[in-house]
């Protein structure tokens, strides 16, 4: 144990990262996903490559896929390596992961975001909070990359190159800046913590420089706020947020805008006006846009629509 700690100290890791790799950061995501080797003679499931000290291994990964992360000291600072062993494959000799702490943490949080998808929605990992504890200021950059991959604008296969080339310099502390607050809000929204998400979106709106409505983030913030208000049952606030988003540039034919505005109007008792907003969504797209919400938002007007010649297509 003492020898291993001397090796870790020699790497010159920052105090937050040193605490992380020695298992001293209590957090549900960390406890579930990683197994560290700080205090006992336990070894990784495989013999480490020559010259590398093990930092952690997967604790809850798929049975056919197992990663171990290592470090070693070279001229210029530490290097971080990874081995990924797959069932039926030859042992992985290891590959250079990154030479920077931010790159390593990018890898960690990318992994945690992937694994979070399989965690029950009521479980709060609070990854933005963990990023703050570890001094990882690139969390908004990671979320932007993550969303680009989900939208098909980037590829998850590129994460190795992103991490390997990650700079060692820290970005400015963006806490309190609108871009950071929006990412925090989106992270809460993904976990269905709507009140917390709304608070972050409101803070992001307050942080926008004037004129607020002309800012590139204005529509995104207002639309997200409307979604939070809808989920919280605040119908007037939802309606007002959608209208504000439209005034800031959200297209009137946007499916989300029509859904949330029509649904809030329905809840406020304005069924005829609500149908005017919702019916075009149904005619153009069928049931799919309504599938995630209460069926009442579709059924109250659908029976009054005249079906096209030959009937509605399948899925309508």
C-alpha positions as CSV (number, residue, x, y, z in Angstrom):
1,X,0.0,0.0,0.0
2,X,2.8,2.4,1.0
3,X,4.7,1.7,-2.3
4,X,1.6,2.3,-4.3
5,X,0.8,5.6,-2.6
6,X,4.4,6.8,-3.2
7,X,4.0,5.9,-6.8
8,X,0.7,7.9,-7.0
9,X,2.3,10.9,-5.2
10,X,5.1,10.9,-7.7
11,X,2.7,11.3,-10.5
12,X,1.9,14.8,-9.3
13,X,-1.8,14.4,-9.6
14,X,-4.0,17.3,-8.4
15,X,-5.6,16.8,-5.0
16,X,-9.1,16.2,-6.3
17,X,-7.9,13.6,-8.8
18,X,-5.7,11.9,-6.2
19,X,-8.6,11.7,-3.9
20,X,-10.7,10.1,-6.7
21,X,-8.1,7.5,-7.7
22,X,-7.6,6.5,-4.1
23,X,-11.4,5.9,-3.6
24,X,-11.9,8.9,-1.3
25,X,-14.7,10.6,-3.3
26,X,-18.0,9.2,-2.0
27,X,-20.5,9.3,-4.8
28,X,-23.2,6.8,-5.9
29,X,-22.0,6.8,-9.5
30,X,-18.4,6.3,-8.5
31,X,-19.3,3.5,-6.1
32,X,-21.3,1.7,-8.7
33,X,-19.0,2.0,-11.6
34,X,-15.4,1.8,-10.3
35,X,-13.2,-0.4,-8.1
36,X,-10.1,1.2,-6.7
37,X,-7.0,-0.4,-5.1
38,X,-5.8,2.0,-2.4
39,X,-6.0,0.2,0.9
40,X,-5.5,-3.5,0.5
41,X,-3.4,-6.0,-1.5
42,X,-6.2,-6.5,-4.0
43,X,-5.0,-6.4,-7.6
44,X,-6.8,-5.7,-10.8
45,X,-8.3,-8.7,-12.6
46,X,-5.2,-8.8,-14.8
47,X,-1.5,-8.2,-14.4
48,X,-0.8,-4.6,-15.3
49,X,1.4,-3.8,-18.3
50,X,5.0,-3.1,-17.4
51,X,5.7,0.2,-15.7
52,X,2.0,1.1,-15.2
53,X,0.3,1.4,-11.8
54,X,-3.5,0.5,-11.8
55,X,-5.9,3.3,-10.9
56,X,-9.2,1.6,-11.2
57,X,-11.2,-1.0,-13.0
58,X,-14.9,-1.3,-14.0
59,X,-17.0,-2.6,-11.2
60,X,-20.3,-2.9,-12.9
61,X,-19.6,-3.2,-16.6
62,X,-20.9,-5.8,-19.0
63,X,-19.5,-9.3,-18.3
64,X,-18.0,-9.5,-21.8
65,X,-16.2,-6.1,-21.5
66,X,-13.8,-5.0,-18.8
67,X,-11.7,-1.8,-18.7
68,X,-8.8,-1.1,-16.4
69,X,-7.1,2.4,-16.3
70,X,-3.4,2.8,-15.4
71,X,-0.9,5.6,-15.0
72,X,2.8,6.0,-15.3
73,X,5.3,8.9,-14.9
74,X,7.2,9.9,-18.0
75,X,9.4,13.0,-18.7
76,X,6.9,15.9,-18.8
77,X,4.3,14.4,-16.4
78,X,1.9,11.4,-16.1
79,X,0.4,9.3,-18.9
80,X,-2.9,7.5,-18.5
81,X,-3.4,4.2,-20.2
82,X,-6.3,1.9,-20.7
83,X,-6.8,-1.9,-21.3
84,X,-10.1,-3.2,-22.5
85,X,-10.5,-6.9,-22.3
86,X,-13.4,-8.5,-24.2
87,X,-14.6,-12.1,-23.9
88,X,-13.0,-14.3,-26.5
89,X,-10.4,-11.7,-27.6
90,X,-6.7,-11.7,-27.0
91,X,-5.4,-9.8,-24.0
92,X,-5.3,-6.1,-24.7
93,X,-1.6,-4.8,-24.4
94,X,-2.9,-1.4,-23.5
95,X,-3.1,1.9,-25.3
96,X,-2.4,5.5,-24.4
97,X,-5.6,7.2,-23.3
98,X,-4.4,10.7,-22.6
99,X,-1.5,12.8,-21.1
100,X,-3.7,15.3,-19.3
101,X,-6.0,15.2,-16.2
102,X,-8.8,17.0,-18.0
103,X,-8.6,14.3,-20.8
104,X,-8.8,11.6,-18.2
105,X,-11.8,13.2,-16.5
106,X,-13.5,13.7,-19.9
107,X,-13.1,9.9,-20.3
108,X,-14.6,9.3,-16.8
109,X,-17.6,11.5,-17.3
110,X,-18.3,10.2,-20.8
111,X,-18.4,6.7,-19.3
112,X,-20.7,7.9,-16.5
113,X,-23.1,9.5,-18.9
114,X,-23.3,6.3,-20.9
115,X,-23.9,4.2,-17.8
116,X,-26.5,6.7,-16.4
117,X,-28.8,5.7,-19.2
118,X,-29.3,2.4,-17.5
119,X,-30.0,3.8,-14.0
120,X,-33.6,4.2,-12.8
121,X,-34.8,7.7,-13.4
122,X,-35.3,8.3,-9.7
123,X,-31.6,7.8,-9.0
124,X,-29.8,11.2,-8.8
125,X,-26.1,10.9,-9.8
126,X,-25.7,14.7,-10.0
127,X,-22.8,14.5,-12.5
128,X,-22.5,18.3,-12.7
129,X,-22.0,18.3,-8.9
130,X,-19.4,15.6,-9.2
131,X,-17.6,17.5,-12.0
132,X,-17.4,20.5,-9.7
133,X,-15.9,18.5,-6.9
134,X,-13.2,17.1,-9.2
135,X,-12.5,20.5,-10.7
136,X,-13.6,19.4,-14.2
137,X,-14.6,22.6,-15.9
138,X,-15.1,21.0,-19.3
139,X,-18.4,19.4,-18.4
140,X,-20.4,21.8,-20.7
141,X,-18.0,20.8,-23.6
142,X,-18.6,17.1,-22.8
143,X,-22.4,17.7,-22.8
144,X,-22.2,19.5,-26.1
145,X,-20.2,16.6,-27.6
146,X,-22.7,14.1,-26.0
147,X,-25.7,15.9,-27.5
148,X,-24.0,16.2,-30.9
149,X,-23.5,12.4,-30.9
150,X,-27.1,11.8,-29.9
151,X,-28.3,14.0,-32.8
152,X,-26.0,12.3,-35.3
153,X,-23.8,15.3,-35.8
154,X,-20.8,13.6,-34.3
155,X,-19.8,10.1,-33.5
156,X,-19.1,8.3,-30.3
157,X,-16.2,6.5,-32.0
158,X,-14.3,9.7,-32.0
159,X,-14.1,9.9,-28.2
160,X,-10.6,8.2,-28.2
161,X,-9.2,11.0,-30.4
162,X,-11.0,13.7,-28.3
163,X,-9.5,12.4,-25.1
164,X,-6.0,11.8,-26.4
165,X,-5.7,15.3,-27.8
166,X,-7.4,17.0,-24.8
167,X,-5.5,20.2,-23.6
168,X,-4.1,20.4,-20.1
169,X,-5.1,24.0,-19.7
170,X,-8.3,24.8,-17.8
171,X,-11.0,26.9,-19.4
172,X,-12.2,29.9,-17.5
173,X,-14.4,29.1,-14.6
174,X,-17.8,29.3,-16.2
175,X,-20.0,28.8,-13.1
176,X,-22.7,31.3,-13.4
177,X,-22.4,31.8,-17.1
178,X,-25.5,31.1,-19.2
179,X,-24.0,28.2,-21.2
180,X,-23.0,26.4,-18.1
181,X,-26.4,27.0,-16.4
182,X,-28.2,25.6,-19.5
183,X,-26.1,22.5,-19.4
184,X,-26.9,22.1,-15.7
185,X,-30.6,22.5,-16.5
186,X,-30.4,20.0,-19.2
187,X,-28.7,17.5,-16.9
188,X,-31.5,17.9,-14.3
189,X,-34.1,17.7,-17.1
190,X,-32.6,14.4,-18.3
191,X,-33.1,13.0,-14.8
192,X,-36.7,14.4,-14.5
193,X,-35.8,16.8,-11.7
194,X,-38.0,19.5,-13.2
195,X,-38.0,22.0,-10.4
196,X,-34.1,21.9,-10.2
197,X,-34.0,22.2,-14.0
198,X,-36.3,25.1,-14.0
199,X,-34.2,26.9,-11.4
200,X,-31.1,26.6,-13.6
201,X,-32.9,27.7,-16.8
202,X,-34.3,30.8,-14.9
203,X,-30.8,31.5,-13.7
204,X,-29.5,31.1,-17.3
205,X,-32.1,33.6,-18.5
206,X,-31.1,36.1,-15.8
207,X,-27.4,35.7,-16.8
208,X,-28.0,36.5,-20.5
209,X,-26.7,39.9,-21.5
210,X,-29.3,42.3,-23.1
211,X,-31.1,42.3,-25.2
212,X,-32.0,38.8,-23.9
213,X,-34.4,37.9,-26.6
214,X,-31.8,38.3,-29.3
215,X,-29.3,36.0,-27.6
216,X,-28.6,32.6,-29.4
217,X,-29.6,30.8,-26.2
218,X,-32.9,32.6,-25.7
219,X,-35.2,30.2,-27.5
220,X,-33.5,27.1,-26.0
221,X,-33.8,28.5,-22.5
222,X,-37.4,29.5,-22.9
223,X,-38.5,26.3,-24.6
224,X,-36.8,24.2,-21.9
225,X,-38.4,26.4,-19.2
226,X,-41.8,25.7,-20.9
227,X,-41.2,22.0,-20.7
228,X,-40.3,22.2,-17.0
229,X,-43.5,24.2,-16.3
230,X,-45.6,21.7,-18.2
231,X,-44.1,18.8,-16.3
232,X,-44.7,20.6,-13.0
233,X,-48.4,21.4,-14.0
234,X,-47.9,25.1,-14.2
235,X,-50.1,25.7,-17.2
236,X,-50.1,29.5,-17.3
237,X,-46.3,29.6,-16.9
238,X,-45.9,27.0,-19.6
239,X,-48.2,28.9,-22.0
240,X,-46.3,32.2,-21.3
241,X,-42.9,30.6,-21.8
242,X,-43.9,29.1,-25.2
243,X,-45.2,32.5,-26.3
244,X,-42.0,34.2,-25.2
245,X,-40.0,31.6,-27.1
246,X,-42.0,32.2,-30.2
247,X,-41.4,35.9,-29.9
248,X,-37.7,35.2,-29.7
249,X,-37.7,33.1,-32.8
250,X,-39.1,29.7,-32.2
251,X,-41.1,28.9,-35.4
252,X,-44.9,28.8,-35.1
253,X,-44.9,25.4,-36.9
254,X,-42.4,23.9,-34.5
255,X,-43.9,20.6,-33.2
256,X,-42.8,21.2,-29.6
257,X,-44.2,24.7,-29.5
258,X,-47.6,23.6,-30.8
259,X,-47.7,20.7,-28.4
260,X,-46.8,22.6,-25.2
261,X,-48.9,25.6,-26.1
262,X,-51.9,23.5,-27.1
263,X,-51.6,21.3,-24.0
264,X,-51.4,24.2,-21.6
265,X,-54.4,25.9,-23.3
266,X,-56.4,22.7,-22.9
267,X,-55.6,22.6,-19.2
268,X,-56.6,26.2,-18.9
269,X,-60.0,25.4,-20.4
270,X,-59.5,26.8,-23.8
271,X,-60.2,23.6,-25.8
272,X,-61.1,25.2,-29.1
273,X,-57.9,27.3,-29.2
274,X,-55.9,24.3,-28.0
275,X,-57.3,22.2,-30.9
276,X,-56.2,24.8,-33.3
277,X,-52.6,24.3,-32.2
278,X,-52.7,20.6,-31.7
279,X,-54.7,19.3,-34.7
280,X,-52.1,20.4,-37.3
281,X,-49.5,18.4,-35.4
282,X,-51.6,15.3,-35.6
283,X,-52.5,15.7,-39.3
284,X,-48.9,16.1,-40.2
285,X,-47.2,13.6,-37.9
286,X,-49.8,11.2,-36.6
287,X,-49.8,9.9,-33.0
288,X,-46.1,9.9,-32.5
289,X,-45.6,13.4,-31.1
290,X,-48.4,12.7,-28.6
291,X,-47.1,9.3,-27.5
292,X,-45.1,10.4,-24.4
293,X,-48.0,12.5,-22.9
294,X,-51.5,11.8,-21.6
295,X,-53.8,10.5,-24.4
296,X,-56.4,13.1,-23.5
297,X,-54.4,15.7,-25.4
298,X,-55.1,13.8,-28.6
299,X,-58.4,12.3,-28.0
300,X,-60.3,15.5,-27.1
301,X,-60.1,16.8,-30.6
302,X,-59.4,13.7,-32.8
303,X,-62.9,12.5,-32.8
304,X,-64.0,15.8,-34.3
305,X,-61.6,15.6,-37.3
306,X,-62.9,14.6,-40.7
307,X,-60.9,11.6,-41.8
308,X,-59.3,11.8,-45.3
309,X,-60.6,9.8,-48.2
310,X,-59.6,6.2,-47.6
311,X,-59.2,6.7,-43.8
312,X,-56.2,7.7,-41.7
313,X,-52.9,6.1,-42.6
314,X,-51.4,3.5,-40.2
315,X,-50.1,5.3,-37.1
316,X,-52.6,8.1,-37.3
